[in-house]
Amino acid sequence: MRCEQVVDDLADLAAGHTEVVAPDHVAHVEHCLRCQAEMVQYRKLLRALRTLRTEVLEPSPGLLADVLAGIEEEAERHAIAGLLRGRRVAYLGGLAAATAAAGGAIVLANHARRRVKLAG
């Protein structure tokens, strides 16, 4: 048997789940130093994962306050940007209305001037 054939079973063997592994694979690992070394690495990984699962990580003092302050700053920036975008739209709308009104006034003034010339 070759190591490549049992590589998928090494994690199960390292975790102690021998019942799901074929007996000839178990026998290979018992006699193969390469596969045994790989199982040692799997066991180290499993041990580290168990430690992480049971270890309680405490945040550094002030971390929560810093995170909340960062969120608040970002929310303020977003709100200000929204207001500026809204004002920009209103400003452009006002300019458009003023331009239209000025154009209409010019047209009316020209029209009135022509009427005065025709009447006079």
MOLINZI-V899084 format. One record per residue. N is the residue number from 1. RES is the residue in one small letter. OMEGA is omega in degrees with one decimal (NA if undefined). Layout:
n->{N | N}
res->{RES | RES}
omega->{OMEGA | OMEGA}
This chain:
n->{1 | 2 | 3 | 4 | 5 | 6 | 7 | 8 | 9 | 10 | 11 | 12 | 13 | 14 | 15 | 16 | 17 | 18 | 19 | 20 | 21 | 22 | 23 | 24 | 25 | 26 | 27 | 28 | 29 | 30 | 31 | 32 | 33 | 34 | 35 | 36 | 37 | 38 | 39 | 40 | 41 | 42 | 43 | 44 | 45 | 46 | 47 | 48 | 49 | 50 | 51 | 52 | 53 | 54 | 55 | 56 | 57 | 58 | 59 | 60 | 61 | 62 | 63 | 64 | 65 | 66 | 67 | 68 | 69 | 70 | 71 | 72 | 73 | 74 | 75 | 76 | 77 | 78 | 79 | 80 | 81 | 82 | 83 | 84 | 85 | 86 | 87 | 88 | 89 | 90 | 91 | 92 | 93 | 94 | 95 | 96 | 97 | 98 | 99 | 100 | 101 | 102 | 103 | 104 | 105 | 106 | 107 | 108 | 109 | 110 | 111 | 112 | 113 | 114 | 115 | 116 | 117 | 118 | 119 | 120}
res->{m | r | c | e | q | v | v | d | d | l | a | d | l | a | a | g | h | t | e | v | v | a | p | d | h | v | a | h | v | e | h | c | l | r | c | q | a | e | m | v | q | y | r | k | l | l | r | a | l | r | t | l | r | t | e | v | l | e | p | s | p | g | l | l | a | d | v | l | a | g | i | e | e | e | a | e | r | h | a | i | a | g | l | l | r | g | r | r | v | a | y | l | g | g | l | a | a | a | t | a | a | a | g | g | a | i | v | l | a | n | h | a | r | r | r | v | k | l | a | g}
omega->{-178.1 | -178.6 | -179.0 | -179.2 | -177.2 | -174.6 | -179.4 | -178.6 | -175.3 | 179.7 | 177.4 | 179.0 | 179.3 | 179.1 | 178.8 | -179.2 | -176.6 | -178.0 | -179.0 | -177.4 | 179.4 | -178.0 | 179.4 | 175.6 | 177.5 | -179.5 | 178.7 | -177.6 | 179.6 | -177.2 | -175.2 | -179.6 | 178.8 | 180.0 | 177.5 | 177.5 | 177.7 | 178.0 | 176.7 | 178.3 | 176.7 | -179.6 | 177.0 | 179.4 | 178.7 | 178.9 | 178.9 | 178.7 | 177.5 | 178.2 | 179.1 | -178.3 | -176.4 | -178.3 | 178.2 | 179.4 | 178.8 | 177.6 | 178.7 | -179.9 | 178.0 | -178.1 | -179.7 | 179.3 | 178.7 | 179.7 | 179.7 | 178.3 | 177.8 | 178.4 | -180.0 | 178.6 | -179.5 | 178.7 | 178.3 | 178.4 | 179.8 | 179.8 | 179.9 | 178.4 | 177.8 | 178.0 | 179.8 | 176.8 | 178.9 | 178.1 | 179.7 | 178.8 | 179.4 | 179.2 | 179.2 | 176.8 | 177.3 | 177.1 | 180.0 | -179.9 | 179.5 | 178.2 | 178.8 | 179.4 | 179.5 | 177.6 | 178.2 | 179.2 | 178.6 | 178.5 | 179.1 | 179.9 | 177.6 | 178.9 | 178.9 | 179.2 | 178.2 | -180.0 | 179.7 | 179.2 | 179.9 | -178.0 | -171.2 | NA}
